[in-house]
Amino acid sequence: MKSQLRKMWIDSIRRQVKNCKSQKSTFKLQAPKRPTLVQWITYAWFGLSEAIITNGFAKCKIVHQDKALDETVETTTDRPVNEDPRNRTADVASARLTDLCRQTHNTTGAA
């Protein structure tokens, strides 16, 4: 995930340098705006497999390792086949995060 974010940041810097050279002005690095950062994080997140996400939660002790490896997420959708696959990934990630939160809630004894 970090490497994807780094790649997007470097691409942004390259575009800024290229634009500066074409305008023949002094270069001033501009930080990305929040919506841009959110978009980068979203794309990087969608690039991760469910196993990586699940095992990351297990490593942080948010869920137990055996649960992280054994459980699968089942989702049903009535979406057209040609719809953006990132939407399907978002559904899976959302369902998995919801399950992980419930597991954490149940194992900590929170009411």
N, C-alpha and C positions, 0 to 999 in steps of 0.2 A: 504494500500500500504506500509506504513511504517513497519507494522508488518511482511509483506512478505520480505521486504529488510533486516530487522533485523534478521529474520530466516536464510536467505541465508548467512549473515555475520557470524552468530554464527556457522553455518555448516562449513564455511570456516575455522574459528578458530579451531574448533574441529578436522578437517582434518589435520591442521598444527600441532596441539599438538600430534595427533596420529602418524604422520610421524616422528616427532621429537623423540618421545619415541622409535619408532622402529629403528631409526638410532642412538639412544643413544647419541644425541648431545644436545648442549645448545639451548633452545628455543628462537627464535627471530621471533616475529610477523611480518608477511609480509602483507602489504596493498594490496588489490586486484588491479589488473591492470585495466586500463580504459575499455578495451573491456569486461572484466568480469563485471564491474559495469554497463556498457550499457546493457549487457545481463540480469543482475539481474533486472534492471529498466524495461526492455522490458517485462520480465515475470511477474513482479508485475503489470504493466500497463494492460496486457492482462487479469489479474485476476479480474479487476474491471468491474462492470456492466456499461452499457451506462448511466443508471440513476444516478449512483454515480458520473461519470465524468461530466455529464450535470449539475447536481445540485451543484457540486463543482465549475464549472464555474459561475453558477448563484450566489453562495455565495460570490465569488470574484468580483461580479458585471461585469463580462465579457459579460454576456447575462442577459436579464431580466428573473426573476423566472418563469413568466407565459409562456414565450417562451420555457424555459428549460423543463417544464413539458409537454407541449402540442405537441411539434414537435417530429417527428420520422425521422429516417434516412432510406431511401430506397436505397438499392444497388442491382445491378444485377451482377451475375458472371457466367461464363461458366466453372467453375472449376469442376473437378471430385469430387464426393461425398467423396471419401476416402482421399482427400488431408488434410493436417494439418489444424485443425480448427483455429489455431492461425492466419493463413493467412486471414481467413474470419473476425476474430476479428480486425485484423489490417486494413482491408478495411473499416469496420464500423467506427472504431476510426478515421481513416484518413478522411473519408467523413464527420463525425460529426465535427471534428476540422476545416475542410475547411468551413463548414456551419457556425460555430461559429465565425470564422475569418471574413467571409463576413458580418454577422450580426453586429459584432462590428464595422467593417469598415463603414457600412451603418448608424448605429446609432450615430457614432461620427462625421459624416459629412466629413470624410476624402475623398480626391479625388483619 
